[in-house]
Amino acid sequence: PLVADRELGVWNRPNHHFIKRTKFIEGEELTTEVWTDADGIRVEGINQRKNDQFDIIVVGESNTEI
């Protein structure tokens, strides 16, 4: 779901939808659906957009995701 970006290293693929499955213990799985808009920003569903302007603060390691 990521694409190369000269300034950021990698960025979310624009207009993308994928399902993330995480196994905690045998037989139990957490399923998360992820959508991105034309700018690669995570949104709540298909064809949705975030506000034109917003502040972002990200704290974490290299795998931290917005």
Backbone bond lengths (Angstrom), bond angles and torsions (degrees), N, CA, C in turn:
res aa  C-N    CA-C-N  psi(-1)  N-CA   C-N-CA  omega(-1)  CA-C   N-CA-C  phi
1 P - - - 1.459 - - 1.524 113.16 -
2 L 1.345 117.98 4.92 1.463 120.72 -177.72 1.521 111.53 -111.86
3 V 1.337 116.11 152.80 1.457 122.24 175.32 1.525 108.34 -128.45
4 A 1.328 116.46 154.79 1.466 121.17 179.58 1.522 110.50 -69.69
5 D 1.332 115.99 143.98 1.457 122.64 177.63 1.522 107.72 -138.62
6 R 1.326 118.28 127.94 1.473 121.47 -176.39 1.518 112.97 -61.26
7 E 1.328 117.84 -36.35 1.463 120.75 -176.89 1.526 112.54 -88.99
8 L 1.317 117.43 -38.00 1.469 120.83 -174.13 1.524 114.05 -98.79
9 G 1.329 117.19 -14.28 1.460 120.70 -174.82 1.508 110.19 94.29
10 V 1.329 117.40 -66.83 1.465 122.38 173.44 1.523 108.83 -139.76
11 W 1.317 116.01 158.68 1.451 121.67 179.84 1.518 108.16 -147.81
12 N 1.319 116.95 157.94 1.464 120.95 177.39 1.525 110.39 -62.62
13 R 1.320 115.92 139.96 1.465 121.20 178.47 1.531 109.03 -66.11
14 P 1.347 118.23 128.39 1.472 121.33 178.86 1.534 112.07 -64.10
15 N 1.335 115.63 147.91 1.471 123.21 176.86 1.528 111.79 49.15
16 H 1.310 115.39 52.43 1.459 120.26 -174.58 1.526 110.65 -121.51
17 H 1.312 116.25 149.48 1.463 121.97 175.40 1.520 107.59 -135.32
18 F 1.318 116.59 130.62 1.459 119.38 174.54 1.518 109.68 -146.88
19 I 1.312 114.97 162.33 1.463 121.62 179.01 1.518 107.59 -113.15
20 K 1.322 115.34 123.89 1.465 121.77 179.53 1.522 108.00 -101.44
21 R 1.321 116.32 124.93 1.469 121.02 179.04 1.525 109.09 -115.49
22 T 1.327 116.03 126.82 1.458 121.88 -179.46 1.518 108.99 -121.69
23 K 1.335 117.30 123.20 1.465 121.70 176.87 1.524 109.05 -91.80
24 F 1.324 116.19 124.19 1.457 120.72 176.87 1.523 110.12 -90.64
25 I 1.311 115.07 -54.85 1.459 121.17 175.88 1.528 107.12 -137.54
26 E 1.288 116.67 165.67 1.459 120.78 -178.47 1.532 111.10 -53.63
27 G 1.317 116.02 125.60 1.455 120.97 177.32 1.518 115.00 89.96
28 E 1.337 118.80 -9.22 1.461 121.39 179.04 1.522 109.20 -119.44
29 E 1.339 115.34 133.48 1.458 120.57 -175.76 1.522 109.97 -140.15
30 L 1.335 116.87 138.12 1.457 122.61 174.20 1.521 107.16 -100.26
31 T 1.329 117.20 125.24 1.459 122.10 179.48 1.523 108.86 -111.39
32 T 1.323 116.66 127.29 1.457 123.03 179.57 1.518 109.19 -126.40
33 E 1.336 117.44 125.89 1.457 120.96 175.04 1.521 108.40 -93.90
34 V 1.327 116.37 134.59 1.460 121.85 -177.51 1.520 108.95 -125.20
35 W 1.333 116.12 129.89 1.459 122.79 174.50 1.524 108.37 -119.83
36 T 1.343 116.37 147.16 1.460 120.80 171.84 1.523 109.01 -125.33
37 D 1.342 115.73 152.17 1.462 119.91 178.73 1.535 110.14 -90.71
38 A 1.319 117.72 -169.00 1.465 122.71 -176.22 1.526 112.75 -63.45
39 D 1.357 117.22 -19.19 1.464 121.50 178.83 1.528 112.45 -97.69
40 G 1.318 117.87 0.77 1.452 121.37 -178.50 1.522 113.61 82.78
41 I 1.329 117.13 12.58 1.472 122.12 179.50 1.527 108.79 -87.02
42 R 1.343 116.76 135.00 1.468 119.97 177.84 1.518 109.82 -64.92
43 V 1.346 115.30 134.07 1.465 122.35 178.34 1.517 108.78 -129.70
44 E 1.329 116.38 173.21 1.471 121.99 -174.93 1.523 113.97 -76.44
45 G 1.335 118.16 -23.77 1.458 120.16 -178.15 1.515 111.59 -169.47
46 I 1.312 115.73 -179.69 1.453 121.32 -177.07 1.528 111.38 -63.76
47 N 1.322 116.41 142.84 1.470 124.97 178.37 1.517 113.80 60.50
48 Q 1.312 118.79 24.36 1.460 121.21 175.14 1.523 108.97 -103.77
49 R 1.329 116.15 156.34 1.462 121.47 178.86 1.527 108.86 -132.08
50 K 1.306 114.50 154.47 1.468 120.37 173.48 1.524 108.82 -85.08
51 N 1.315 117.74 173.47 1.465 122.04 175.66 1.523 110.17 -58.79
52 D 1.323 116.77 155.91 1.462 120.46 179.28 1.523 112.25 -65.59
53 Q 1.322 117.21 -28.03 1.461 120.12 -179.91 1.524 109.00 -136.86
54 F 1.319 116.15 133.70 1.458 120.90 177.02 1.512 109.12 -158.21
55 D 1.314 116.41 157.72 1.460 122.70 179.65 1.521 108.87 -96.36
56 I 1.332 115.60 143.02 1.455 120.73 179.36 1.523 108.64 -128.28
57 I 1.321 116.20 129.93 1.455 122.25 171.89 1.521 106.40 -125.02
58 V 1.322 116.51 122.96 1.454 121.28 -178.13 1.520 108.84 -123.42
59 V 1.321 115.97 127.62 1.454 121.48 178.43 1.514 107.36 -126.09
60 G 1.309 116.79 129.06 1.458 119.59 178.35 1.498 112.45 154.41
61 E 1.314 115.26 -170.68 1.456 121.86 -178.87 1.525 110.30 -85.74
62 S 1.329 116.82 -170.64 1.459 120.60 -175.23 1.516 113.84 -64.65
63 N 1.334 118.83 -18.50 1.461 120.29 179.41 1.536 112.51 -95.82
64 T 1.325 118.28 11.78 1.454 122.20 178.09 1.522 109.20 -66.10
65 E 1.340 117.27 133.74 1.462 121.79 -176.18 1.509 110.75 -124.72
66 I 1.306 115.53 145.13 1.457 121.69 177.94 1.510 108.71 -79.93
